[in-house]
Amino acid sequence: MNIQPPKIGATRPVIRQLDDSAANRIAAGEVVERPASAVKEIVENALDAGATRIEIAYADGGKTLIRVSDDGCGMTAEDLPLALSRHATSKIDGSDLLNIHTFGFRGEALPSLGAVGRLSIASRAEGFEAAQMNVEGGRPGPVKPAALNRGTVVELRDLFYATPARLKFMRTDRAEAQAILDAVKRLAMAEPYVSFRLNDISNGGARELFRADAEQGELFGALAGRLARILGRDFTDNAMVIDAEREGIRLTGYAALPTYSRGAAVEQFLFVNGRPVRDKMLLGALRAGYMDVLPRDRHPAAALFLSCDPERVDVNVHPAKAEVRFREAGIPRGLIVTAIRHALAEAGQRASSTVGTETLAAFRPEPVERQMTLGEPAPQTAFPPRVYQMDRPSAGAVRASYAAQAPLHDFEEAPPPPWAMPAAQPLIQPSARAEAPAPDDRQMQHAPLGAARAQVHENYIIAQTETGMVIVDQHAAHERLNYERLKRQMAEKGVAAQALLIPEIVELSAGDAALLLDHADDLARLGLGIEPFGGSAVAVRETPAILGEINAANLLRDVLDELSDLGGSDLVLAKIDAVLSRMACHGSIRSGRRMQVEEMNALLREMEATPFSGQCNHGRPTYVELKLSDIERLFGRT
């Protein structure tokens, strides 16, 4: 049975030239996806024009009105018709598409907006009269005189009225407004010396949603002020300064501490030569920088800026210019990973201040409890918190708790009640409690983690600092110290390789085999030895000894997937680190062990000298710092 192919008709198809209106609507489908895309394109044009003040207003989520005003260089009456025609731009001359220093360069945004909406542009260049031009559904109107002091005002009404099918894919006004806010915030991060204002003028109102005045001072100070305005003061207070350079590529910005992590990748902002991008390779490098300090379900927060020669990066690979392609992709990826790890190592035992804030909030009583007085029974509506089995104290912890709370007497004590089991000797003897602290003890109070004062529930060390107190999780802290020690030993001695008695042959495609063999030297340093085995097959001759018996073929395919996706692979190293982490956990001080004061102080000093000691191997904080002023506020002593 002969079936006619559905895409081939009985007659020969005729090739025809599309008119400008259809071409503009097609281009608009790529460049302008939603109102936020229109705002992004117009604001980028304002930044390219040298604007120092940009005001954005919208109505109904940008569906009915978008207005952008700036104080840039402006345009003349002769420039307006050209600005609204396709592939006309003042930013490049067309001779070199790699040496691009501006946001826009294709000359598609304004004619695309005019093809799908009602576009009006009023502009005035210095020394010229102001002029205005309208475009509706791709049909340009005449140039008219206008009243304007300086700069440009772009007004877009009834977006997608000329393409009604696109309106069906629009989301709610609230969702579109949020997308506009996100786009403006990203551009505001890239330009801290420019003022931004965003207003919602729906229903005749004028509600200010975002305002960021131009920052002053040097780069990092201005950037910190702008990030604090957009991401909040908590981010800048708990972020590390990133400033590194490699082979002509410079990386600057701020990356948050591991204990200031997020439940989703909502605070990851990457910029290449000032352009906001969502590049999968760069985001993978950011994640790799936090590889062994964050659990899988947590995400780092960062705002990182890559700057390099424009000829080393191609920005002409995506219609919305949201993705870029580097000529040497390994250099920026390695720069991000090493810069973040170096900053984390320099941060040492530093933990985020939000941990202490959450602890103080947990100390504050609930409103129902505040209404109770001593001796009154709890009301029926105040249910105690649910206790899970894993949260119940062990028998040893209960015994030690009773012993620690028992009064000390010089005379013979009465027989203990039946439920009070014998306990070990107190950590600090009665005679030692009355003695004045030793001179070295007073000196230790000036250390970042202070001097040990007590141990509670055989798991938490209480230390006194110069400005407050520190609570340390002894098991989590010692686990991180052991983990870093094992990693240091592995780096010094290398990863021992285990030769396979019978090499495992893995059949791959020719491209996959070539990609793996290109990284054979890097994999060999991690104990994974591979070599070609004829055709497109690869032979696995050695595996990391620390991993024990593994499925070499599956490991190789996982590494290949990561290489194809991110351009590099940390999978083998991550598996080795996971084994070292388990070894460190089993060799650490266990919860329930009573420690001497000397041991506790030694642990604190080692934490201060060890990088990444502010969080355990699983990303949880190892200590909480409480300021004396905050503690006094809890007791109303302020």
C-alpha positions in Angstrom: 0.0 0.0 0.0 1.4 3.3 -1.1 1.0 6.2 1.3 1.7 9.7 0.2 4.2 11.5 2.5 2.2 14.2 4.4 4.7 17.0 3.7 5.0 16.4 0.0 2.1 17.7 -2.2 1.1 16.7 -5.7 2.6 19.9 -7.1 6.1 21.3 -6.7 6.3 23.9 -3.9 7.1 27.4 -4.9 9.8 29.4 -3.1 8.6 32.9 -2.3 10.0 35.9 -0.4 8.3 36.8 2.8 7.3 40.4 3.3 8.8 42.5 6.1 5.8 42.3 8.3 5.8 38.5 8.3 9.6 38.4 8.8 9.3 40.8 11.8 6.6 38.7 13.4 8.7 35.6 13.0 11.7 37.4 14.6 9.4 38.6 17.4 8.6 35.0 18.2 12.3 34.4 19.0 13.2 37.7 20.6 10.0 38.6 22.5 8.6 35.7 24.4 6.7 37.6 27.0 6.5 41.2 28.4 9.6 40.6 30.5 11.5 40.0 27.2 10.3 43.3 25.8 11.4 45.1 29.0 14.8 43.5 28.8 15.4 44.5 25.2 14.3 48.1 25.8 16.3 48.6 29.0 19.4 47.1 27.3 19.0 49.7 24.5 18.9 52.4 27.2 22.1 51.1 28.8 23.8 50.9 25.5 22.8 54.6 25.0 24.8 55.5 28.2 21.8 56.1 30.4 22.4 56.8 34.1 18.7 56.8 35.1 16.1 54.4 33.8 12.4 54.3 34.8 10.2 51.4 33.8 6.4 51.4 34.2 3.9 48.7 33.2 0.2 47.9 33.4 -1.6 44.6 33.7 1.7 42.6 33.9 3.0 44.4 30.8 0.2 43.1 28.5 -1.4 46.5 27.9 1.4 48.9 28.6 5.2 49.0 29.0 6.9 52.4 29.2 10.7 52.8 29.6 12.2 56.3 30.0 16.0 57.0 30.1 18.4 59.9 30.0 20.7 58.4 27.4 22.2 60.0 24.3 18.9 59.9 22.4 18.2 59.9 18.6 17.4 62.4 16.0 14.4 62.6 13.6 16.5 61.0 10.9 17.5 58.1 13.2 14.0 57.0 14.1 13.0 55.4 10.8 16.2 53.5 10.7 15.9 52.4 14.4 12.5 50.8 13.6 13.7 48.9 10.5 15.2 45.4 10.6 18.9 44.9 11.0 19.7 48.5 11.5 21.9 49.3 14.5 24.5 51.9 15.6 26.4 49.3 17.8 28.3 47.4 15.1 29.3 47.9 11.5 28.9 44.3 10.5 32.6 43.6 9.9 33.3 41.7 13.1 30.5 39.8 15.0 32.9 38.7 17.7 34.2 42.0 18.9 30.9 43.1 20.6 31.0 45.5 23.5 27.2 46.3 23.8 24.1 44.4 24.9 22.3 44.6 21.5 23.8 44.3 18.1 21.3 42.6 15.8 18.9 45.4 15.2 15.8 43.2 15.7 14.3 44.2 19.0 12.5 47.4 18.1 11.1 46.3 14.7 10.0 43.0 16.3 8.1 44.9 19.1 6.5 47.1 16.5 5.4 44.1 14.5 3.4 42.5 17.4 2.2 45.6 19.3 1.6 49.4 19.2 5.1 50.9 19.6 5.8 54.6 20.1 9.3 56.1 20.4 10.0 59.7 21.4 13.7 60.8 21.6 15.9 63.8 21.7 19.6 64.0 21.0 21.7 66.8 22.4 21.6 69.8 20.0 18.6 68.5 18.1 14.8 68.8 18.4 12.8 66.0 19.9 10.9 63.7 17.5 8.4 60.9 17.8 7.4 57.9 15.6 4.7 55.3 15.9 4.5 51.7 14.6 1.3 49.6 14.8 1.4 45.9 13.7 4.5 46.5 11.6 3.0 49.6 9.8 5.3 52.6 10.5 3.8 56.1 10.8 5.3 59.5 10.0 8.0 61.2 12.2 6.4 64.0 14.2 7.8 66.7 16.6 7.6 65.9 20.3 8.1 67.5 23.6 11.1 66.0 25.5 14.0 67.3 27.4 16.6 64.6 26.9 16.9 60.9 26.3 14.3 58.4 25.0 10.8 57.3 26.0 9.7 53.9 24.5 6.1 53.0 25.0 4.6 49.6 24.0 0.9 49.1 24.1 -1.2 46.0 23.6 1.6 43.5 23.2 0.8 40.6 20.8 -2.4 42.3 19.6 -1.2 41.6 16.0 -0.6 37.9 16.8 -3.6 36.9 19.0 -2.5 33.3 19.1 0.5 34.4 21.3 -1.9 35.8 23.9 -3.2 32.3 24.7 0.3 31.4 26.0 0.5 34.4 28.4 0.4 33.7 32.1 -1.4 35.6 34.8 -0.7 39.3 35.4 1.0 38.5 38.7 3.3 35.9 37.0 4.2 38.3 34.1 4.9 41.1 36.6 7.2 38.9 38.6 9.1 38.0 35.4 9.5 41.7 34.7 10.8 42.4 38.2 13.3 39.5 37.9 14.6 40.9 34.5 15.0 44.4 35.9 16.9 43.1 39.0 19.3 41.1 36.9 20.1 44.2 34.8 20.4 46.3 37.9 23.0 43.9 39.3 25.1 44.3 36.2 25.0 48.1 36.3 25.4 49.3 39.9 26.2 52.8 38.8 22.9 53.3 37.1 19.6 54.2 38.9 16.6 51.9 38.3 12.9 52.4 39.1 10.0 50.0 38.4 6.4 51.1 38.9 3.1 49.3 38.4 0.6 51.7 37.0 -2.3 49.3 36.6 -5.8 50.7 37.2 -4.6 54.3 37.2 -2.3 53.8 40.2 1.5 54.2 40.6 2.9 51.6 42.9 6.7 51.5 43.2 7.9 47.9 43.1 11.6 48.3 42.9 14.1 51.2 43.3 17.8 51.1 43.2 19.7 54.4 43.3 23.1 54.7 41.6 25.9 53.4 43.9 29.1 55.3 44.6 32.6 54.2 45.3 34.9 51.5 44.1 33.7 48.3 42.3 33.2 45.9 45.2 31.7 48.5 47.5 29.2 49.6 44.8 28.4 46.0 43.9 27.9 45.1 47.6 25.5 48.0 48.0 23.5 47.0 44.9 23.4 43.3 45.9 22.2 44.2 49.4 19.4 46.2 47.9 18.3 43.4 45.6 19.1 40.2 47.5 19.0 41.6 51.0 21.6 42.4 53.7 21.7 38.8 54.8 23.4 37.8 51.5 26.1 40.4 51.6 26.8 39.8 55.3 27.3 36.1 54.6 29.1 36.3 51.3 32.7 36.0 50.3 34.5 38.4 48.0 35.6 36.7 44.7 38.4 38.2 42.8 40.5 35.9 40.6 42.1 36.0 37.2 43.5 33.3 34.8 44.8 33.7 31.3 43.1 37.0 30.6 39.7 36.1 32.1 38.8 37.9 35.4 36.2 36.7 37.8 34.7 39.1 40.4 31.6 39.1 42.6 30.3 37.6 45.8 29.6 33.9 46.7 27.7 33.0 49.9 28.9 30.8 52.6 27.8 27.1 52.5 25.6 27.5 55.6 23.8 30.3 53.7 22.4 27.9 51.1 19.0 27.9 49.4 16.4 25.2 48.8 16.4 26.0 45.0 18.7 27.7 42.6 16.9 31.1 42.9 20.0 33.2 43.9 22.5 32.2 41.3 23.3 35.1 39.0 26.0 34.9 36.3 27.2 37.7 34.0 29.6 37.6 31.1 31.0 41.0 30.1 28.1 42.6 32.0 25.5 40.5 30.2 23.1 38.4 32.3 23.3 34.8 31.1 21.9 31.4 32.1 24.7 29.2 30.9 24.6 25.5 31.9 28.3 25.1 31.9 28.9 28.1 34.2 26.1 27.0 36.6 27.7 23.5 36.7 31.0 25.1 37.6 29.4 27.1 40.4 27.9 23.8 41.8 31.3 22.1 41.5 32.9 24.8 43.6 30.6 23.9 46.5 30.9 20.2 45.8 31.9 18.8 49.2 30.4 21.4 51.4 26.7 21.3 50.4 24.2 18.5 50.5 22.5 17.4 47.3 19.2 19.1 48.2 20.8 22.6 48.8 21.9 25.2 46.3 24.6 27.9 46.6 23.9 31.6 46.3 26.2 33.8 44.2 26.5 36.8 41.9 29.6 36.3 39.7 30.9 38.5 36.9 33.2 37.1 34.2 35.1 39.7 32.0 37.3 38.9 29.1 38.2 40.0 25.6 34.9 40.0 23.6 36.6 37.9 20.9 37.1 35.0 23.3 33.3 34.6 23.8 30.5 34.3 21.3 27.3 35.9 22.4 25.5 35.3 19.0 24.4 31.7 19.8 20.9 32.4 21.3 18.1 34.6 20.0 17.6 36.2 23.4 21.4 36.2 24.0 20.8 34.3 27.3 23.6 31.7 26.4 27.2 32.2 25.4 30.0 30.1 24.1 33.6 30.4 25.1 36.5 29.7 22.8 38.3 27.9 25.6 35.5 26.6 27.8 37.8 24.9 30.3 39.4 28.2 31.5 36.3 30.0 32.8 34.9 26.8 34.3 38.2 26.0 36.1 38.5 29.6 37.2 35.0 29.6 38.9 35.7 26.3 40.7 39.2 27.2 42.0 38.2 30.8 43.0 35.2 29.6 45.0 37.2 26.8 46.7 40.0 29.2 47.5 37.5 31.7 49.0 36.0 28.9 51.1 39.4 27.8 52.3 40.2 31.4 53.3 36.9 31.7 55.1 38.1 29.0 57.5 35.6 28.2 60.2 33.3 31.1 59.4 29.6 30.3 59.4 26.7 32.4 58.3 25.1 34.9 60.7 21.6 33.6 59.8 22.3 30.4 61.8 22.6 32.5 65.0 19.5 34.5 64.1 17.5 31.3 63.7 18.8 30.0 67.0 17.7 33.1 68.8 14.3 32.8 67.2 14.1 29.3 68.5 14.9 30.5 72.0 12.0 32.9 72.0 8.8 31.5 73.6 5.7 31.0 71.6 2.8 33.5 72.2 0.8 30.8 74.1 3.7 30.1 76.4 4.2 33.8 77.1 0.7 34.0 78.5 1.5 31.3 81.1 2.9 32.0 84.5 5.0 29.7 86.6 3.0 26.9 88.3 0.0 27.2 85.9 -0.9 24.1 83.9 -0.6 24.5 80.2 -3.8 25.3 78.4 -5.4 22.5 76.3 -4.7 24.3 73.1 -0.9 24.3 73.8 0.3 20.9 72.5 3.9 20.0 73.2 6.1 19.5 70.1 6.1 16.1 68.6 9.2 14.1 69.6 10.5 11.5 67.1 12.4 8.5 68.1 15.7 9.8 66.6 15.3 12.9 68.7 14.9 11.1 72.1 18.1 11.4 74.3 20.0 8.2 74.9 20.1 6.6 78.4 23.7 7.8 78.9 22.7 11.4 78.0 19.8 11.2 80.5 22.1 9.9 83.3 24.7 12.5 82.6 22.1 15.2 82.5 20.8 14.2 85.9 24.3 14.1 87.3 25.2 17.6 85.9 22.1 19.1 87.4 22.5 17.5 90.8 23.6 19.9 93.6 27.2 19.5 95.0 27.4 18.9 98.8 30.4 18.5 101.1 28.3 16.1 103.3 27.2 12.7 102.5 24.4 12.7 99.9 21.0 11.0 100.4 20.5 7.8 98.4 19.5 8.6 94.8 16.0 7.8 93.7 15.4 4.6 91.8 15.3 6.3 88.4 18.7 8.1 88.8 21.4 5.7 87.6 25.1 6.1 88.6 26.9 8.6 86.4 30.5 9.2 85.5 32.6 11.8 87.4 31.8 15.4 86.5 34.0 16.9 83.8 35.1 19.7 86.0 35.7 18.9 89.7 34.1 21.1 92.4 37.5 22.4 93.6 38.3 23.6 90.1 35.0 25.5 89.7 35.9 28.1 92.3 39.3 28.8 90.8 39.9 31.9 88.7 40.5 31.2 85.0 44.1 30.6 84.0 45.8 33.4 82.0 45.9 31.3 78.8 42.1 30.7 79.3 41.6 34.5 79.2 43.7 34.7 76.1 41.6 32.0 74.4 38.5 34.1 74.9 39.9 36.5 72.3 40.1 33.6 69.7 37.3 33.4 67.1 35.7 30.3 68.8 36.6 31.3 72.4 37.4 29.2 75.4 35.5 26.0 76.3 33.3 26.4 79.4 31.1 23.3 79.5 29.7 20.3 77.6 26.0 19.7 77.6 24.2 16.4 76.7 27.6 14.9 75.8 27.4 16.5 72.3 27.5 20.3 72.5 30.5 22.3 73.6 29.7 25.8 75.2 32.5 28.2 74.6 32.8 31.8 75.8 34.1 34.5 73.4 35.0 38.1 73.9 31.6 39.2 72.5 29.2 36.3 73.3 29.2 32.6 73.2 29.6 29.7 70.8 27.7 26.3 70.7 29.7 23.6 68.9 28.4 20.3 67.7 31.5 18.2 68.7 30.7 15.3 66.3 30.0 17.4 63.3 33.1 19.6 63.9 35.4 16.6 64.4 33.9 14.9 61.3 34.9 17.9 59.1 38.4 18.0 60.7 39.0 14.3 59.9 37.5 14.7 56.4 39.9 17.6 55.6 42.8 15.6 57.0 42.0 12.6 54.9 41.7 14.8 51.8 45.0 16.4 52.5 46.7 13.0 52.9 45.1 11.9 49.6 46.3 15.0 47.8 49.9 14.5 49.1 50.1 10.7 48.3 47.8 10.5 45.4 44.8 8.2 44.7 45.9 4.6 44.8 44.8 2.7 41.7 43.6 -0.9 41.7 44.5 -2.9 38.6 41.7 -5.1 37.3 42.6 -8.7 36.8 40.5 -8.7 33.6 40.1 -5.3 32.0 36.5 -4.3 31.4 35.7 -3.4 27.8 33.1 -0.7 27.2 31.6 -0.2 23.8 30.9 3.5 23.0 30.2 5.6 20.0 33.2 7.0 18.2 32.6 10.6 19.5 32.1 9.4 23.1 35.2 7.3 23.1 37.3 10.3 21.7 35.8 12.6 24.4 36.8 10.1 27.2 40.3 9.5 25.9 40.8 13.3 25.7 40.4 13.4 29.5 42.3 10.1 30.1 45.2 11.9 31.9 42.9 13.7 34.3 41.0 10.5 35.1 44.3 8.6 35.6 45.2 11.0 38.4 42.0 10.0 40.2 42.9 6.3 39.8 40.7 5.5 36.8 42.9 4.2 34.1 41.5 3.8 30.5 43.0 3.2 27.1 41.7 2.6 23.6 40.8 -0.9 22.7 40.2 -0.8 18.9 37.4 0.9 17.1 35.2 2.8 19.5 35.8 0.6 22.5 37.5 1.7 25.7 39.3 -0.6 28.1 39.1 0.1 31.8 42.3 -1.3 33.4 42.4 0.5 36.8 39.8 1.8 39.2 40.3 3.9 42.4 41.2 1.4 45.2 39.3 3.4 47.8 36.0 2.7 46.0 36.3 -1.0 46.3 34.4 -3.2 43.8 32.5 -1.0 41.4 30.7 -1.3 38.0 33.4 0.3 35.8 31.1 0.5 32.8 28.4 2.4 34.6 31.0 4.7 36.2 32.5 5.4 32.8 29.1 6.2 31.3 28.3 8.6 34.2 31.6 10.4 33.7 30.8 10.6 30.0 27.4 12.1 30.6 29.0 14.8 32.8 31.7 15.6 30.3 29.1 16.0 27.5 26.8 18.1 29.7 29.3 20.4 31.5 32.6 20.0 29.6 34.3 18.6 32.7 33.7 15.8 35.2 34.1 15.8 39.0 32.1 12.5 39.3 35.1 10.3 40.2 36.4 12.8 42.7 33.0 13.2 44.2 32.7 9.4 44.7 36.1 9.3 46.4 35.2 12.3 48.6 32.0 10.4 49.6 34.1 7.5 50.8 36.5 9.7 52.7 33.5 11.4 54.3 32.1 8.1 55.5 35.6 7.2 56.9 35.8 10.6 58.7 32.3 10.1 60.1 33.2 6.7 61.6 36.4 8.0 63.0 35.0 11.1 64.7 34.1 11.8 68.3 30.8 10.2 68.9 27.8 11.9 70.5 27.6 10.9 74.1 31.3 11.0 74.9 32.4 13.3 77.7 35.4 15.5 76.9 37.9 17.1 79.1 38.4 20.9 78.9 41.8 20.5 77.2 40.2 18.3 74.5 37.4 20.8 73.9 39.8 23.7 73.6 42.1 21.6 71.3 39.0 20.9 69.0 38.2 24.7 68.9 41.7 25.6 68.0 41.9 23.0 65.2 38.6 24.3 63.8 40.0 27.8 63.6 43.0 26.5 61.6 41.0 24.2 59.3 39.2 25.4 56.1 35.5 24.6 55.6 35.2 23.8 59.4 32.1 26.1 59.6 30.0 23.2 58.2 30.1 19.5 58.4 30.5 17.1 55.5 26.8 17.2 54.9 26.5 21.0 54.8 25.1 21.5 58.3 26.6 24.2 60.5 29.2 22.9 63.0 28.7 25.8 65.4 26.3 28.6 66.3 27.5 32.0 67.6 25.3 34.1 69.8 26.2 37.7 70.6 26.0 38.9 74.2 23.7 41.8 73.2 21.3 39.3 71.6 21.3 37.1 74.7 20.7 40.1 77.0 17.8 41.1 74.8 16.2 37.7 75.3 16.2 38.4 79.1 15.1 42.0 78.7 18.4 43.4 80.0 18.8 46.0 77.2 
